[in-house]
Amino acid sequence: MPRPHTPILSPTRIRATALALVDRDGLEALSMRKLAAELGVQAASLYSHVPTKDDLLHDVANEIIGRVDVSGFDEGWRPGVVRWARSYRAALAEHPNMVPFVARGPARRDASLRMADAVHGGLVGAGWPPREATMIGAAVKYIVIGAATSSFAAGFSDDAQLYVERYPHLNQAHLLREHAEEVDEDSFELALEGLLTTLDAKHEVV
């Protein structure tokens, strides 16, 4: 009799399957037992590759944050912030169910710490005091996390009558869902530009 086939586990396959599970079912749905079932193995088999669920989530978050582009600071602090913010949002928006975990902070996560180090170094190197650089990093993160967590425009109903009868100042809100991607993109850029305009004026006197 041939020996039963056991699926080969690798860190890459474990991370990819865990991320697909979170994307599909949500962060709270991830468990080592459920992940093992998705992989076709026993839960005990996973622990030789990843000690805990929290470690696994940090590995997945590392992979997502590792895609963020922080190379723009060679061109100046403003281009660096713009490229970083857009890339950061894009990376998180692909996996919105992971955003609550990523938003907790870098802890000891290598990719997040490398990102923070590059951003802080780019800002300080451009003349921002360390405290101001820290605040800029935090402000951009707040904009990015908010933009990546959910769609503002898609959260409205497409029932025009609902707004006409009860909320007259929202009489065009039923159109937002149809144009959600454009509205959300433009709104993110508005928030980012507002921050940058404030920082432009502040940087002149730093």
C-alpha positions as CSV (number, residue, x, y, z in Angstrom):
1,M,0.0,0.0,0.0
2,P,1.4,3.5,-0.9
3,R,1.9,5.8,2.1
4,P,-0.7,8.5,2.5
5,H,0.3,11.8,0.9
6,T,1.0,14.5,3.5
7,P,0.9,18.1,2.1
8,I,4.4,19.7,2.3
9,L,4.4,22.7,4.6
10,S,6.6,25.7,4.2
11,P,6.6,29.1,5.8
12,T,5.5,30.7,2.5
13,R,2.6,28.3,2.1
14,I,1.5,28.7,5.7
15,R,1.6,32.5,5.4
16,A,-0.3,32.6,2.1
17,T,-3.0,30.2,3.4
18,A,-3.4,32.2,6.6
19,L,-3.7,35.4,4.7
20,A,-6.2,34.0,2.3
21,L,-8.3,32.7,5.2
22,V,-8.2,36.1,6.9
23,D,-9.1,37.9,3.7
24,R,-12.1,35.5,3.2
25,D,-13.4,35.1,6.7
26,G,-12.0,37.9,8.9
27,L,-9.2,38.2,11.4
28,E,-11.2,36.6,14.3
29,A,-11.9,33.5,12.1
30,L,-8.2,32.5,12.0
31,S,-7.2,29.7,14.4
32,M,-4.4,27.2,14.2
33,R,-6.9,24.4,13.9
34,K,-8.8,26.0,11.0
35,L,-5.6,26.9,9.3
36,A,-4.4,23.3,9.6
37,A,-7.7,22.1,8.0
38,E,-7.2,24.5,5.1
39,L,-3.7,23.1,4.6
40,G,-4.8,19.5,4.9
41,V,-2.6,18.7,8.0
42,Q,-3.0,18.3,11.7
43,A,-2.7,21.4,13.9
44,A,0.3,19.9,15.7
45,S,2.2,20.0,12.4
46,L,2.0,23.8,12.3
47,Y,3.8,24.3,15.5
48,S,7.2,23.2,14.2
49,H,6.9,26.1,11.7
50,V,5.2,28.8,13.8
51,P,5.0,28.8,17.6
52,T,1.7,30.7,18.1
53,K,-1.1,32.4,16.2
54,D,0.3,35.8,17.2
55,D,3.7,34.9,15.7
56,L,1.9,33.8,12.5
57,L,0.0,37.1,12.3
58,H,3.3,39.0,12.7
59,D,4.8,36.9,9.9
60,V,1.8,37.7,7.6
61,A,2.0,41.4,8.6
62,N,5.7,41.4,7.8
63,E,5.0,40.2,4.3
64,I,2.3,42.9,3.7
65,I,4.4,45.8,5.1
66,G,7.5,44.5,3.2
67,R,5.7,45.6,0.0
68,V,5.5,49.3,1.1
69,D,7.8,51.7,-0.9
70,V,9.9,54.0,1.3
71,S,12.5,54.7,-1.4
72,G,11.2,58.2,-2.2
73,F,13.1,60.0,0.6
74,D,16.2,60.2,-1.6
75,E,14.2,62.8,-3.6
76,G,13.2,64.9,-0.6
77,W,10.9,64.6,2.4
78,R,7.7,65.5,0.5
79,P,8.1,63.0,-2.4
80,G,9.1,60.5,0.2
81,V,6.0,61.0,2.3
82,V,3.8,60.9,-0.8
83,R,5.2,57.7,-2.2
84,W,5.2,56.0,1.3
85,A,1.7,57.0,2.1
86,R,0.2,55.9,-1.3
87,S,2.2,52.6,-1.2
88,Y,1.3,52.0,2.4
89,R,-2.4,52.5,1.7
90,A,-2.3,50.3,-1.3
91,A,-0.6,47.4,0.6
92,L,-3.2,47.6,3.4
93,A,-6.2,48.1,1.2
94,E,-5.5,44.7,-0.5
95,H,-6.0,43.0,2.9
96,P,-8.4,45.2,5.0
97,N,-9.1,42.4,7.5
98,M,-5.5,42.5,8.5
99,V,-5.5,46.3,9.2
100,P,-6.6,46.0,12.9
101,F,-3.6,43.8,13.6
102,V,-1.1,45.9,11.7
103,A,-2.5,49.1,13.3
104,R,-1.6,47.9,16.8
105,G,2.0,48.9,16.1
106,P,5.3,47.3,15.0
107,A,6.2,45.6,18.2
108,R,9.3,43.6,17.2
109,R,8.1,43.1,13.6
110,D,11.1,43.6,11.3
111,A,9.4,44.9,8.2
112,S,7.4,47.5,10.2
113,L,10.5,48.6,12.1
114,R,12.5,48.9,8.9
115,M,9.7,51.0,7.4
116,A,9.6,53.3,10.4
117,D,13.4,53.6,10.5
118,A,13.5,54.6,6.8
119,V,10.7,57.1,7.2
120,H,12.1,58.6,10.4
121,G,15.6,58.7,8.9
122,G,14.3,60.4,5.7
123,L,12.5,63.0,7.6
124,V,15.3,63.8,10.1
125,G,17.8,63.8,7.2
126,A,15.6,66.5,5.5
127,G,15.8,68.7,8.6
128,W,12.8,67.8,10.6
129,P,13.5,67.5,14.4
130,P,13.1,64.0,15.7
131,R,9.9,64.8,17.6
132,E,8.3,66.4,14.5
133,A,9.4,63.5,12.4
134,T,7.7,61.1,14.8
135,M,4.5,63.1,14.7
136,I,4.5,63.2,10.9
137,G,4.9,59.4,10.8
138,A,2.0,59.1,13.2
139,A,-0.2,61.5,11.2
140,V,0.4,59.7,7.9
141,K,-0.4,56.4,9.6
142,Y,-3.7,57.7,10.9
143,I,-4.7,58.8,7.4
144,V,-3.5,55.6,5.8
145,I,-5.2,53.3,8.4
146,G,-8.5,55.1,8.1
147,A,-8.4,55.0,4.3
148,A,-7.5,51.3,4.2
149,T,-9.9,50.1,6.8
150,S,-13.1,50.6,4.8
151,S,-14.7,52.6,2.1
152,F,-16.5,55.8,3.1
153,A,-18.4,56.1,-0.1
154,A,-19.5,52.5,-0.3
155,G,-21.1,52.7,3.1
156,F,-24.1,54.6,1.8
157,S,-27.3,53.1,0.5
158,D,-28.2,53.4,-3.2
159,D,-31.8,54.1,-2.2
160,A,-32.3,57.7,-3.3
161,Q,-35.7,58.0,-1.6
162,L,-34.2,57.3,1.8
163,Y,-32.2,60.5,1.6
164,V,-34.7,62.7,-0.1
165,E,-37.4,62.1,2.5
166,R,-35.3,62.2,5.7
167,Y,-31.9,63.7,5.0
168,P,-32.3,66.5,2.5
169,H,-28.7,67.6,2.7
170,L,-27.7,64.1,1.5
171,N,-29.8,64.1,-1.6
172,Q,-26.9,63.0,-3.7
173,A,-25.6,60.4,-1.3
174,H,-27.2,57.5,-3.2
175,L,-24.7,58.1,-6.0
176,L,-21.7,57.5,-3.8
177,R,-21.6,53.7,-4.0
178,E,-21.5,53.9,-7.8
179,H,-18.4,56.1,-7.6
180,A,-16.9,54.7,-4.4
181,E,-13.4,54.0,-5.7
182,E,-13.0,57.5,-7.2
183,V,-14.5,59.2,-4.1
184,D,-12.3,57.2,-1.7
185,E,-9.2,57.8,-3.8
186,D,-9.8,61.6,-4.1
187,S,-10.7,61.8,-0.4
188,F,-7.4,60.1,0.6
189,E,-5.4,62.5,-1.7
190,L,-7.3,65.5,-0.2
191,A,-6.4,64.4,3.3
192,L,-2.7,63.7,2.4
193,E,-2.4,67.1,0.5
194,G,-3.9,68.9,3.5
195,L,-1.3,67.4,5.8
196,L,1.5,68.2,3.3
197,T,0.4,71.8,2.8
198,T,0.5,72.3,6.6
199,L,3.9,70.6,6.8
200,D,5.3,72.8,3.9
201,A,4.5,75.9,5.9
202,K,5.9,74.4,9.1
203,H,9.1,73.2,7.4
204,E,10.0,76.7,6.3
205,V,10.4,77.7,9.9
206,V,12.0,74.5,11.3
